[in-house]
Amino acid sequence: MNENEPILRMRGINKSFGPVSVLKGVDFEAHAGEVTALVGDNGAGKSTLVKCIGGTYTVDDGVIEFNGAPVRVHGPRDASALGIEIVYQDLALCDNLDIVQNMFLGRERRTSRSRTLDETTMERLAGETLASLSVRTVKSVRQKVSSLSGGQRQTVAIAKAVLWNSKVVILDEPTAALGVAQTAEVLRLVRSLADQGVAVILISHNMNDVLQVSDRIAALYLGQMAAQVKRSEVTHTQIVELITAGRSGHLGLQLEDALSTNGAVI
Amino acid sequence: MSDYVAGTTQSQQQPPAGSHRAAPPPFVPPPGVTPDGGASTISDAVRDYTLRVRQGELGSLPAVLGIILLTVVFAIAEPSLFSVAGLSDVLQQAAAPITLAMGLVFVLLLGEIDLSAAVVGSTAAAFGVIWTVKHGTPWYIAIILAMLFGTVCGTALGWLRARLGIPSFVVTLAAYLSFQGVLDFIAGTSSGLSMGNNSVFFNLIGGRLSQVGGWIFLVVFVLGYALVKWFQRADRTRQNLPVEAMSIFWLRVGALVIGGAVFVYLCNANELTLSWQKREGLYLGGVPWAVPIIAVLGVILTFVLSKTRYGRHIYAVGGNTEAARRAGIPVRAVRTSVFAICSGMAAISGLFLGSQVGAVNATSSLGNTLLLGVAAAVIGGTSLAGGRGRVMDAVLGGIALTILIFGMSDLLKNSDNAQWEDIVTGVVLLIAAGVDATSRHAGRASG
């Protein structure tokens, strides 16, 4: 595979709910081994775009290419078959189960002979996955999730994506409810997830997180992709302008584009 | 050495160019990560346990403490209770609530309730009795038919809950009333539906294993337990996972051997202690049939809950339905199935209940039979909110509750003690539910 070829490419994505047009010709791409931050103000269409990738919504119009080939994503199962995993804000972990049980939930391993749960293999694989991400904050993989902190829960959810060899992992506000130390730990994980060759898409409102961890930044503005740029090519101010105004100097939407979105506002 | 790179460990973790993913490094537990699963020493085990209790995972602790405390209190207050006959009486009385609670655990694990279990169970038992008494069907086929009847009823209830979304409280309350009517039709006579003298059903409660049979049962049980634990240990060793210390393994097996031996010895002792009975050489004793029956059912259901995918999915749906759905678990099918299991077990409970008087009565499953089942499960440590519970809880809780009621009725034998039993059962259920609610609160992590 060509290194510069994106693993996920979306072109001209349109999505509307009744008369409300939420995504208007959005282009977006994510590269393997990179963190692509998806930023934008509330209502810019971040969640809708992510749900189109994850198969919760089907796109009205536009092409989704995976590994260079056009694909159709009609449901969450299609997405996970491709290796796309979404880590939602509410994490979808079972409090009453331990870390191993959560990581293998719905895909439990069974022994070949008795068809019973293969607890030892699952425990070993879970431990190896956490070790490969250099996770040190979790005391034991047999700990119940109810006893974990917010950061540790996020860790488990991310490790789950690694365990299942996901190609594209989408993280929805992973640091939203975390303290300083926990945020640092989760960002480190996000980085090491990308270093393992995964295409990470990070949705975040926190500019510090975005600047610290991302390789590319995609800014949505009122349903249009204002710009998708390399992290090294933009400044903090430029990103903020892209989010709030849709353009920044030569970057972003041109005036007539912005006008067509904004209607009468000048 | 000018080309020495300080950060070698970091550069090794980079994926090689061109490969999509680096091979995971061999598993070396980093310092601070001890994926346990077994304490290495006895003191570790004790420390782990106290930590879990402090975090709100009481498990069966209240039930075990209750059994010990009640036995001591009643033994002091009423020494006649603390006898060989008292032991087998408790076991025989506990059989019906325990089997009912074993099925209810499945429903409670999903945070649901089945108010109709006792009545459906008695109806199913009546169905089975009709086959044996009226049609001469062999007892084992009749038991299967009764369980099948219960399972079909339970499936219907589960379907109404899972597919139509009617709250289980309402579905099963409606079933409770309707099946009470059906039971009145079948067994509404004053003496009920007789099980027939000396039939297997009739002897379900009163039947005893022979003295030798009791010992054989113990040996099989202990050997089975030790073998399972041993193979689990060997499996963990093979996968390089931490294992329990051998001392803990022998402690468990040893405790089971000693406890079991005392139990079988006491059961085998002659309960007929009057002088004329001794003179005639009469003997009544042996392990009640209920014990091996409950042991076998307990092993099967525990296996289903803890060793199969289906069991894991029950816990997942009970813990977080949305997470289970996203993980691809068929939530509706799981929800329907637990009601089927509950009503199937209720059929056995109904047979035990009928066997206490030798007939299935329209009134026998009224009142507090169901309450006792729920209370047994909850006292044993099963959460009413779903997600937490074991089959073993039902056994321990059922025994604790039966000792309490049995002791109460013995202490208050001069008064009409049925009222006191009801009051005490209600209060105990409330206390157990209260402990459950507070421990759930304590278990929630902060941050």
Interface residues (C-beta under 8 A of the other chain):
Chain A: M1 E3 A32 G33 P76 R77 D90 L91 A92 L93 C94 D95 N96 L97 Q101 L105 G106 R107 E108 R110 T116 L117 T120 T121 E123 R124 A126 G127 E128 T129 L130 A131 S132 S134 V135 R136 V138 K139 S140 V141 R142 K144 S146 S147 L148 S149 G150 N165 G179 S192 D195 Q196 G197 V198
Chain B: Q13 Q14 P15 G18 S19 H20 R21 A22 P24 P25 F27 V28 P29 P30 P31 G32 V33 T34 P35 D36 G37 Q55 E57 D235 R236 R238 Q239 N240 L241 F303 S306 K307 T308 R309 R312 H313 Y315 A316 G318 G319 N320 E322 A323 A324 R326 A327 G328 I329 G387 R388 G443 R444 A445 S446 G447
